[in-house]
Each structure stands twice: as structure tokens, then as C-alpha cells.
Amino acid sequence: MKILTFTGKTPSEALKKAKMEIGNEGMLIETKEIQKKALGREALYEIVIGIDENELPSTYKSRIPTPASDKSLLQKESKEILFDISNAAKQISKISDVTQPFENKYDGYSQPAQKTVESKELKDIKTEINKLTDKVKIIQNMFWDEKSPDIESQIPSEFAEIYRLASQSGMNREHLDTLMQVTLEHMPLKMRENSATVKRYFQTILRKMVPIRREKPLSVGTKKVIMLVGPTGVGKTTSIAKLAARYSYLLDKKYKVGLVVLDTYRIGAVEQLMQYARMMKLGIETVVDPPEFSTALESLKYCDYILIDTMGSSPYDKDKIEKIYECLNTNTTEYSVDVVLVMPSSIKYEDLKITYENFETLGVDTLMFTKLDETMSFGNIFSLSYETKKPISYFSVGQEVPEDLVCASNDFLIECLLHGFNRSKA
């Protein structure tokens, strides 16, 4: 066998050069970075190809750097390689289908020894198929990586798939690079053998970096006052109704719940919450001016939970946010107020961050995200929680009261981030 090396700015560029010179017969042995990217200097990668000397093309003499004028040829070759990869994936799928009947080949016959041998052979075949499938996936992601933005620490090819998924999820770029760096530094080399193992390890890292406030039963004699704040139209009133129904009827202990409405600017919102209060037989108080806030809380002192709905406002509407602050500042009761910032999951990270920064003056304790059923990108949620270090308490996954409310969990968020929203896993 003859050993040949090819270089390029990316692994896929080196692979293209190899294909142009020796065709499809070679076997990829190794990919390595031989020059790190630095200021004024491109990264350089080398791939090692093994090929039988008899299979070398007659036109092959020596490797000559591809001139810039041959870009069109490289693009053509790239398409051919991707086509070959696609065909390889289809062949692997067919092989997997063919192996299935052999599992039951000897069912019903008294040939246990032969069945054991067959099962071992079948297991070996499946192992090789899985390895081949993973190599195809790695090569496919190498092509994606060529189109992705440059990063300070180059991501190895076996991490390309997980990097692509996280990047497309809307996660902040700096957070993603930090996560990948942590993963690369701490992940044992033996665990890098296939993309499934890499993904599982990355999921573990993600779960540890998402702060969660888990719901706990109230201690005897204690009360909890929860105020929901946030922009207009995020679903605060519906979320209040979901929480009220949850605390009143869905938990092991049926708590007494009272409602306070600060949103007197929107008559519709007040009427909606009053309708929910009548249906669930809950006490409800309205507050027009800040001094009335303490009186409303005292009126509901018989309740275990007091839920406060506030006027929706633009993150830039300082006056409305200031009025909420005045209510909190005039609280003369013994009850502390847990401020929950409610935001839609369907907006980009930068907008979530601006919203948080403008409501931060209210002393935000936890985060709640709504409209999870209306988006396919969840990296923005991770990035905001990671950046602010504020725990997530609840997710709203639809309009149904009270069914579409989910207690926040690391597993659910990471599942959404990497695989998309799945109501059955809520």
C-alpha cells in the first residue's frame, strides 16, 4: 500500500484534492491539524490516504497545489463527493435492512449452537455498519464545517455535527464556543469514537450549565407571592390561569390561591382573569395605584399562593415598568414577592437579552418561557439563562389551561435544543 498526504485550509479541502488526484479508491487513514490559525495565518490540515499502488491512476505523478483558477473544478468535485457519500449512506441503509431477517432465521428450530454463532456474526456485521455510518456522517459534517464561520479553536471533525446542531438552535456564538472548549478539554479520548457518544457527553455538559428552579411544596404556615412581569403579548394572563389551576387542583395538596390584577390598562385582560377566578372559585383583587398593592395582598392573606398579573409593556416603556416597581417598593406586608420574568421563546437571543436588561430593575428571581410550541430554535433560551445565571421555573407549551404548563427541567430544554420540540416529552 502507498501512503499519500494532502493538505488544505480545511479537512474537506484536503479531501477534495485527494479525490482529484487519485480518485475514489483511497482509504482515509488520519486527519490532523498541522498549523493552527493565527493572526494573518490560515489554519492548515493534513489528511493521510492509503491506496494500493495498482489502483493509482496512470496520470498520477506528484501532488501539485491546486491554483486558484481551478475553483470551479473543486466545486464540481465537491458535488461528486457529496453524491458518493449520499450513495454510501443509502447502501448502508440497505445493508441494515437486509441483516434484520437473519435475526429470526433459526426461530422455531432446535439449533441453539448455530443460532449463537449466527448472532455473533450478525453483531459483528452491525458493529462494522455502525462504524461506517459514523464515518459517512463525519465526512458530511466536514463539508458543512467548511461553510461555517471560523472559530478560534478549530472543532475536530467528530464534533462537527453537534456544533452544527447547537449553532442552528440560535445559541449565542460565544456561549457555544465556550461549551465546545469545555467539552474538548474534559471529554476522554475513548469517548470520541462515534458521534452518538459525543452528543451524549455534550448533552451532559449542557444540562449542568442550565440553572433550574424546581417546584417545591410549601412548608406548613408559609405563603408564596408570585408576580409575573414581561412584554405585551407573551401570555402572562394565560400563564397566571395555568399556575392558579395547577396549585388549586393538580398538585398532591390542593392549595388556596388568590389573584391580584395590576393590568387595569387592558380591560380585556382583567375580564379574562376574572372569568378564570369565577370558574376556579378564587379570590381576586384589582390594583389601580401603587399604595393599593399592600391592601390587596392583605385581603388575600388566607391564601397559600397569591399570583399577581401585571400590565404588559414594551421593554422600552420605562413608565409602565416604573409603575410595577412602585408597587413592589410600597409593599409593607411581611410577604416577599417572587418576580418571574415571562418571555417568548420565539424571539432571538439578542432580543431576549434586551428584554431581560430592561426588566432587571424589578429584581427578577426566575425566568419563564412561553410559546415553545411555536419555534424550533431553543439555543436562545439556554444562552439567556446561562448568561444571566437566572434559573428557569416554568415552560408554557401551548394555550390550553392548565395542561400546557411544564415545570422546567434541564432534560426537557436540552432535548428541545438538540432535537426540536416534542409535546410527548413535555
HUVEN-V72325 format. One record per residue. N is the residue number from 1. OMEGA is omega as a letter, one per 30 degrees, with the letter a starting at -180 (none if undefined). BURIAL is I if it has 16 or more other ideal C-beta (glycine too) atoms within 10 Angstrom, else O. Layout:
n:omega:burial
N:OMEGA:BURIAL
N:OMEGA:BURIAL
This chain:
n:omega:burial
1:l:O
2:a:O
3:a:O
4:l:I
5:l:O
6:a:I
7:l:I
8:l:I
9:l:O
10:l:I
11:a:I
12:l:I
13:l:I
14:l:I
15:l:I
16:l:I
17:l:I
18:a:I
19:a:I
20:a:I
21:a:I
22:l:I
23:a:O
24:a:O
25:a:O
26:l:I
27:a:O
28:a:I
29:a:O
30:l:O
31:a:I
32:l:O
33:a:O
34:l:O
35:a:O
36:l:O
37:l:I
38:a:O
39:a:O
40:a:O
41:l:O
42:l:O
43:l:O
44:a:I
45:l:I
46:l:I
47:a:I
48:a:I
49:l:I
50:a:O
51:l:I
52:a:O
53:l:O
54:a:O
55:l:O
56:l:I
57:a:O
58:a:O
59:a:O
60:l:O
61:l:O
62:a:O
63:l:O
64:a:O
65:a:O
66:l:I
67:a:O
68:a:O
69:a:O
70:a:O
71:l:O
72:l:O
73:l:O
74:l:I
75:l:O
76:a:O
77:l:I
78:l:I
79:a:O
80:l:O
81:l:I
82:l:O
83:l:O
84:l:O
85:l:I
86:l:O
87:l:O
88:l:I
89:l:O
90:l:O
91:l:O
92:l:I
93:l:O
94:l:O
95:l:O
96:l:O
97:a:O
98:a:O
99:a:O
100:a:O
101:a:O
102:l:O
103:a:O
104:a:O
105:a:O
106:l:O
107:l:O
108:a:O
109:l:O
110:l:O
111:a:O
112:a:O
113:a:O
114:l:O
115:l:I
116:l:O
117:a:O
118:a:O
119:l:O
120:l:O
121:l:O
122:l:O
123:l:O
124:l:O
125:a:O
126:l:O
127:l:O
128:l:O
129:l:O
130:l:O
131:a:O
132:l:O
133:a:I
134:l:I
135:l:I
136:a:I
137:l:I
138:a:I
139:l:I
140:a:I
141:l:I
142:l:I
143:l:I
144:a:O
145:l:I
146:a:I
147:a:O
148:l:O
149:l:O
150:l:O
151:a:I
152:l:O
153:a:O
154:a:I
155:l:I
156:a:I
157:a:I
158:l:I
159:a:I
160:a:I
161:a:I
162:l:I
163:l:I
164:a:I
165:a:I
166:a:I
167:a:I
168:a:O
169:a:I
170:l:I
171:l:I
172:a:I
173:a:O
174:l:O
175:a:I
176:l:I
177:l:I
178:l:O
179:a:I
180:l:I
181:l:O
182:l:O
183:a:I
184:a:O
185:a:O
186:a:O
187:l:I
188:a:O
189:a:O
190:a:O
191:a:O
192:a:I
193:l:O
194:a:I
195:l:I
196:l:O
197:l:I
198:a:I
199:l:I
200:a:O
201:l:I
202:l:I
203:l:I
204:l:O
205:a:O
206:a:I
207:a:O
208:a:O
209:l:I
210:l:I
211:a:I
212:l:I
213:a:I
214:a:O
215:a:O
216:l:O
217:l:O
218:l:O
219:a:O
220:l:O
221:l:O
222:l:O
223:l:I
224:l:I
225:a:I
226:l:I
227:l:I
228:l:I
229:l:I
230:a:I
231:l:I
232:l:I
233:a:O
234:l:I
235:a:I
236:a:I
237:l:I
238:l:I
239:l:I
240:a:I
241:l:I
242:l:I
243:a:I
244:l:I
245:a:I
246:a:I
247:a:I
248:a:I
249:a:O
250:a:O
251:l:O
252:l:O
253:l:O
254:a:O
255:l:I
256:a:O
257:l:I
258:a:I
259:l:I
260:a:I
261:l:I
262:a:I
263:l:I
264:l:O
265:a:O
266:a:O
267:a:O
268:a:O
269:l:I
270:a:I
271:a:O
272:a:I
273:l:I
274:l:O
275:l:O
276:a:I
277:l:I
278:a:O
279:a:O
280:l:I
281:a:O
282:l:I
283:a:O
284:l:I
285:l:I
286:a:I
287:l:I
288:a:O
289:a:O
290:a:I
291:a:O
292:a:I
293:a:I
294:l:I
295:l:O
296:l:I
297:l:I
298:l:O
299:a:I
300:a:I
301:l:O
302:a:O
303:l:I
304:l:I
305:l:I
306:a:I
307:a:I
308:l:I
309:a:I
310:l:I
311:l:I
312:a:I
313:l:I
314:l:O
315:a:I
316:l:O
317:a:O
318:a:O
319:a:O
320:l:I
321:l:I
322:a:O
323:l:I
324:l:I
325:l:I
326:l:O
327:l:I
328:a:I
329:a:O
330:l:O
331:a:O
332:l:O
333:l:I
334:a:O
335:l:I
336:a:O
337:l:I
338:a:I
339:a:I
340:l:I
341:a:I
342:a:I
343:l:I
344:l:I
345:a:I
346:l:I
347:a:I
348:a:O
349:a:I
350:l:O
351:l:I
352:a:I
353:l:I
354:l:O
355:l:I
356:a:I
357:a:O
358:l:I
359:a:I
360:a:O
361:a:O
362:a:I
363:a:O
364:l:I
365:a:I
366:l:I
367:l:I
368:a:I
369:a:I
370:l:I
371:l:I
372:l:I
373:a:I
374:a:O
375:l:I
376:a:O
377:a:I
378:l:I
379:l:I
380:l:I
381:l:I
382:a:I
383:a:I
384:l:I
385:l:I
386:a:I
387:a:O
388:a:I
389:l:O
390:a:I
391:l:O
392:a:I
393:a:I
394:l:I
395:l:I
396:a:I
397:l:I
398:a:I
399:a:O
400:l:O
401:g:I
402:a:I
403:a:O
404:l:I
405:a:I
406:l:I
407:a:O
408:l:I
409:l:I
410:a:I
411:a:O
412:a:I
413:a:I
414:l:I
415:l:I
416:a:I
417:a:I
418:a:I
419:a:O
420:a:O
421:l:I
422:a:O
423:a:O
424:a:O
425:a:O
426:none:I
